[in-house]
Amino acid sequence: MKYVFDAGPFIDCRYYFPEIFKNFWSKFNSFAANKEIISVKEVYNEILKGSDIISDWANENKDIFEKPTDDEFSVVKEILSKHKELLRNISITSGTPVADPFVIAKAKINNLIVVTQETLKPNAHKIPNICDELNIKYMNLKGFMNNEVWVF
């Protein structure tokens, strides 16, 4: 395992139409099959809110969306105690998944790289900010492809 994906990069993959970007999907599926790309159940639940090629893909690759371990839950609690803003009122009242702390915790415990489309913002409670705080490497989808030297 190398990377833990937030929902954003998965969702952005919908623009890589499988019938056109065959090499992308071949590599992406290989990484998922080898669990070099994983994610968390909360991201899976976010993806399923849509109905497109990514929700279909997620259903076909359910095993990469992992439940948190006890150690990961401990990190989630630590993150939420410092970053209560991650739990938005709408998330609490509507039961909307809150994946960010679970993605970060999985990376922290398993020494993985977070892949997110969020960007670092001063004084924000975003994935890059918390990753910096916890000394976790992160990148966006383009950075992931560059890191793996994917050329099409």
Secondary structure, DSSP 8 states (H G I E B T S, - for coil): --EEE-HHHHHHGGGS-TTT-HHHHHHHHHHHHTTSEEEEHHHHHHHTTS-SHHHHHHHHTGGGEE---HHHHHHHHHHHHH-GGGS-HHHHHHT----HHHHHHHHHHHT-EEE-S----TT--SHHHHHHHHT--EE-HHHHHHHTT---
